Amino acid sequence: MNKNNKIGIIGAGPAGASAAYYLQKEGYDVTVFEKESFIGGRTHAYNDGEIRFDTGASFFTNFYPLLKELVTKLNLDDEVIELERRVGLRYKDVLAEFTFGDLKTFWRLPFITRKDKLIMIWSTIKLTLQRRNLDLVSPEKLAKYDDSSIAEWATNTMSENVYQYLIRPGVEPFWYFSCNDVSRAMTTVLQGRAADAKFYTFKKGMSRISEKLLANVELHMKSTVNQLSKKENKIEISYIKDNIESTIEVDKIIVATPANAFQNISINFKLEKGISDFISTQKYVSNVHATFTVNEEEVKNMFAYYYPCGEWKTPIGAIVLHKQKCKDSIKVPEGKELISVFILDKPSRELIEIDDDEEVFKRIWEMAITFEGKLPKEAKPVALFKRNNAIPLHEVGRYTTANKIKNQQNKDVIFAGDYMSCATVEGALRSGRWAAAQVSGKKISF
């Protein structure tokens, strides 16, 4: 393709930012459209001047190879900080300490037998030895493990206790969906990486990677794309900014929005049936995320994270004490601790229906102190995030379908995003790089 051609990208999250970065490096004229006033999509950081924290994806790991490569290329090494990973695992009235990658705390867990622990260790060793064949975000490699749900796989290959007390708390607090509803593919890879896993973020939040990738790209912020039309050999993008509708012609488009957001765009030409059906059938889980401040002294001896485990009813997905997690990655008034409470999918849907945010804050803090009694009775609300479409639902068969249709895309409209891979920043970045390669004609794997 002629590198003087103009490429339009819809979405300034990690997928769109990655696509723009690689195309610009190849010499293409790139324009990015973003409906929000900020860059980063679901890695966006809340910042009111006094308090700052990540509102969505808030970490990356030592097995995100593309992100690791970009950190160095974009001179972000000095901004990377490692996170505390001491977790309080709770089953009803029992709370146990667990640290990711620490065999001692694993061995001391009270919920499971010695036999279950040995089963988990042996299963992890076997997957660790297969690392060369495992990839967290490649649809092709994930499809090989896309044969059952997490619950079915873990229960049948390990044990019910291993599933309830070890696998579930490694999945549901991060993605909010039920292990009964999603493919075991991504979890299989994660278990193979668990032994030496480390977790990091950026000093100014996870949106830093998108901001750096888009540093020299033409951006149309607060611009909602509402229509795509064919004009001879061009594609006309219609978008609305400040209540004014404008148009621009491009040669190709990369769509880097969530799948459900794309369905709000009117298209006057046909897409390939495979990709069209895939996009239209994507499901998302809901999440409500509420943040509060409390006096730091009241929670100084608590863990950085609290996750549920075992089979019991709780609306809590996770409780995070941000200063304990990493004080250098947030901003909060002196003497205060910032606490985030994340609600699981089904109870989130009920809370989203409540219009009174004050009531939602009240209910969520009551849920939090019911789950963890050491939390103070009173907390000051900071911000509330209600997301009907928080994270793509990784249903069984989704990776297999994504792998089949990824090369059947319309050559004028190319899709990128974590629903083409997995719900991680690495998945979004890799899908963006792959989409850029489809434009330039480069042959790269996902």
URHU-V257311 format. One record per backbone hydrogen bond with DSSP energy under -0.5 kcal/mol. NH is the residue of the N-H (numbers start at 1). CO is the residue of the C=O. If there is no record, write none. Layout:
BEGIN
nh=NH co=CO
nh=NH co=CO
END
This chain:
BEGIN
nh=5 co=2
nh=7 co=29
nh=8 co=252
nh=9 co=31
nh=10 co=254
nh=11 co=9
nh=11 co=33
nh=17 co=13
nh=18 co=14
nh=19 co=15
nh=20 co=16
nh=21 co=17
nh=22 co=18
nh=23 co=19
nh=24 co=20
nh=25 co=21
nh=26 co=22
nh=27 co=24
nh=28 co=23
nh=29 co=5
nh=30 co=28
nh=31 co=7
nh=32 co=218
nh=33 co=9
nh=34 co=220
nh=40 co=12
nh=43 co=40
nh=44 co=41
nh=46 co=53
nh=48 co=51
nh=52 co=331
nh=53 co=46
nh=55 co=44
nh=56 co=44
nh=57 co=42
nh=60 co=200
nh=62 co=198
nh=64 co=61
nh=65 co=63
nh=68 co=64
nh=69 co=65
nh=70 co=66
nh=71 co=67
nh=72 co=68
nh=73 co=69
nh=74 co=70
nh=75 co=72
nh=76 co=71
nh=77 co=71
nh=79 co=76
nh=80 co=76
nh=80 co=77
nh=81 co=201
nh=83 co=199
nh=84 co=325
nh=87 co=85
nh=87 co=98
nh=88 co=305
nh=89 co=87
nh=89 co=96
nh=90 co=88
nh=90 co=307
nh=91 co=94
nh=94 co=91
nh=95 co=93
nh=96 co=89
nh=98 co=87
nh=100 co=85
nh=102 co=99
nh=103 co=101
nh=106 co=102
nh=107 co=103
nh=108 co=104
nh=109 co=106
nh=117 co=113
nh=118 co=114
nh=119 co=115
nh=120 co=116
nh=121 co=117
nh=122 co=118
nh=123 co=119
nh=124 co=120
nh=125 co=121
nh=126 co=122
nh=127 co=123
nh=128 co=124
nh=129 co=125
nh=130 co=127
nh=131 co=128
nh=133 co=130
nh=134 co=131
nh=139 co=137
nh=142 co=138
nh=143 co=139
nh=144 co=140
nh=144 co=141
nh=145 co=142
nh=146 co=143
nh=147 co=145
nh=150 co=179
nh=150 co=182
nh=151 co=179
nh=153 co=149
nh=154 co=150
nh=155 co=151
nh=156 co=152
nh=157 co=153
nh=158 co=154
nh=159 co=154
nh=163 co=159
nh=164 co=160
nh=165 co=161
nh=166 co=162
nh=167 co=162
nh=168 co=163
nh=170 co=167
nh=171 co=168
nh=172 co=168
nh=174 co=171
nh=175 co=171
nh=176 co=172
nh=181 co=178
nh=183 co=394
nh=184 co=148
nh=188 co=184
nh=189 co=185
nh=190 co=186
nh=191 co=187
nh=192 co=188
nh=193 co=189
nh=193 co=190
nh=194 co=190
nh=194 co=191
nh=196 co=193
nh=197 co=194
nh=200 co=60
nh=201 co=81
nh=203 co=79
nh=205 co=202
nh=207 co=43
nh=208 co=205
nh=209 co=206
nh=211 co=207
nh=212 co=208
nh=213 co=209
nh=214 co=210
nh=215 co=212
nh=217 co=214
nh=218 co=30
nh=220 co=32
nh=221 co=219
nh=222 co=36
nh=223 co=34
nh=223 co=220
nh=224 co=222
nh=224 co=240
nh=225 co=223
nh=226 co=238
nh=227 co=238
nh=228 co=266
nh=229 co=236
nh=231 co=234
nh=234 co=231
nh=235 co=250
nh=236 co=229
nh=237 co=235
nh=237 co=248
nh=238 co=227
nh=238 co=236
nh=239 co=246
nh=240 co=224
nh=241 co=244
nh=244 co=241
nh=246 co=239
nh=248 co=237
nh=250 co=235
nh=251 co=6
nh=252 co=6
nh=253 co=412
nh=254 co=8
nh=255 co=253
nh=255 co=414
nh=256 co=10
nh=256 co=254
nh=261 co=258
nh=262 co=258
nh=263 co=259
nh=264 co=261
nh=265 co=262
nh=266 co=226
nh=268 co=228
nh=276 co=272
nh=277 co=273
nh=278 co=274
nh=279 co=275
nh=280 co=276
nh=281 co=277
nh=282 co=279
nh=285 co=391
nh=287 co=387
nh=288 co=343
nh=289 co=385
nh=290 co=341
nh=291 co=383
nh=292 co=339
nh=293 co=380
nh=294 co=337
nh=296 co=335
nh=298 co=295
nh=299 co=296
nh=300 co=297
nh=302 co=299
nh=304 co=86
nh=305 co=86
nh=306 co=319
nh=307 co=88
nh=309 co=90
nh=310 co=164
nh=312 co=310
nh=314 co=312
nh=317 co=342
nh=318 co=342
nh=319 co=306
nh=320 co=340
nh=321 co=304
nh=322 co=320
nh=322 co=338
nh=325 co=321
nh=326 co=322
nh=327 co=323
nh=329 co=326
nh=330 co=327
nh=331 co=52
nh=336 co=333
nh=337 co=294
nh=339 co=292
nh=339 co=337
nh=340 co=320
nh=341 co=290
nh=342 co=318
nh=343 co=288
nh=344 co=315
nh=345 co=176
nh=348 co=344
nh=349 co=345
nh=350 co=346
nh=351 co=347
nh=352 co=348
nh=353 co=349
nh=354 co=351
nh=355 co=353
nh=357 co=355
nh=360 co=356
nh=361 co=357
nh=362 co=358
nh=363 co=359
nh=364 co=360
nh=365 co=361
nh=366 co=362
nh=367 co=363
nh=368 co=364
nh=369 co=365
nh=370 co=366
nh=371 co=367
nh=372 co=368
nh=375 co=372
nh=380 co=293
nh=381 co=379
nh=382 co=291
nh=383 co=291
nh=385 co=289
nh=386 co=384
nh=387 co=287
nh=387 co=385
nh=388 co=386
nh=390 co=285
nh=391 co=285
nh=393 co=283
nh=394 co=392
nh=395 co=393
nh=398 co=395
nh=401 co=397
nh=402 co=398
nh=403 co=399
nh=404 co=400
nh=405 co=401
nh=406 co=402
nh=408 co=405
nh=414 co=253
nh=416 co=255
nh=420 co=417
nh=421 co=418
nh=424 co=422
nh=428 co=424
nh=429 co=425
nh=430 co=426
nh=431 co=427
nh=432 co=428
nh=433 co=429
nh=434 co=430
nh=435 co=431
nh=436 co=432
nh=437 co=433
nh=438 co=434
nh=439 co=435
nh=440 co=436
nh=441 co=437
nh=442 co=437
nh=444 co=442
END
